Amino acid sequence: MGIRLKGIAQAKHKLQRTLSARYASLAATCDIPKGHLAVYVGESQKKRFVIPISYLNHPLFQDLLNRAEEEFGFDHPTGGLTFPCSEDYFISLASALSCS
């Protein structure tokens, strides 16, 4: 019984190392810093922006999230979070929040 549990513990440890290495390599190829989120913005051409997660607590971003939910539900066309607004509006909103 003790030998079997030791084997399970070793297998679990090996699996954790494999998965952590896989996630580390995935994170290394990803250009999104910790604490940030990639979103897509635009009416016809979608442009990708990386924003701090803290922006999502702001009431104007909450409004964008509600509009995104109404328009796309949980099926976003780009596979990521898509805001249904103009690029100019989003840039001005993000600029205002970065200054505050």
N, C-alpha and C positions, 0 to 999 in steps of 0.2 A: 504494500500500500504506500509506504514512504517513497519507494523508488518511482512509482507511477506519478505521484504528486510532484516529485522533483522534475520528471520529464515534462509534465504539463507546465510547470513554472518556467522551465527553459524554453519551451515552445512559445509561451506567452511573451517572454522577454525578447526572443528573436523576432516575433511578429511586431512588437512595439518598435524595435530598432528599424525594421524594414519600413514600416509605415512612417516613422518619424523622418527617415532619410528621404522617402518619397515626398512627403509634405514639405521638407526643407528645400528639395530641388524644385518643387512647384513654386514655392514662395520666392525662390531666387530668380525664377524666370518672370515672375509677376512684378509689374512696376507700380504696385499700389502699396504705399507705406502703411505700417501698422496704425490703426486709428482712422483710416481713410476709406472711402468708398468710391467706386467708379460708377458714374451715371452717364446716360446718353441724353442729349438735348438737341432739339431742332425739329422743324416742321417737315421738311422733305429729306434733307441729308442729316443724318444723326451724327453729332460730334461727341466724342468721349471727353469727360472731365473727371478729375479726381478731386473729391472734396472731403473735408474733415467730417467725421460722423456727427460731431457736435452740431453741425448746421441743421441736421434733421430735427432738432428740438425747436428750432425757430418757427414761429407761426406762419411765416410766408412759405417756408419749405414744407410745413405741414399741409398748407393749401395745395402746393404742387403734388405732394404725395396723394392727397385725396383726389385731385384731378387725374393723376396717373392711374389710380385704382378704378375710377369711373370709366376712363377711356380704354385701358388695357386689361383690367382685372389682374390676374396673376400670370398672364401670357404676354410678356413683353416681347416685341418683335426682334430686338437685338439680343435677347437672352439675359440682359441685365436690366437694371432699373432705368426706365425711360421717362423723362419729364416732358409732358406735352406743352411746351412753351417755346418761344423764339430764343435763339442763341443770345441775342442782345439782352433780352430780359434776364436770362440766367446769369450772364456775365455781370450785369449791373447788380443783381441781387447778391451774388457771391462776393463781388468787390465791396459792397456795403457791409457785409458780414465780416469780411476779413479785416476791415478797418475798425470794427467795434470790439 
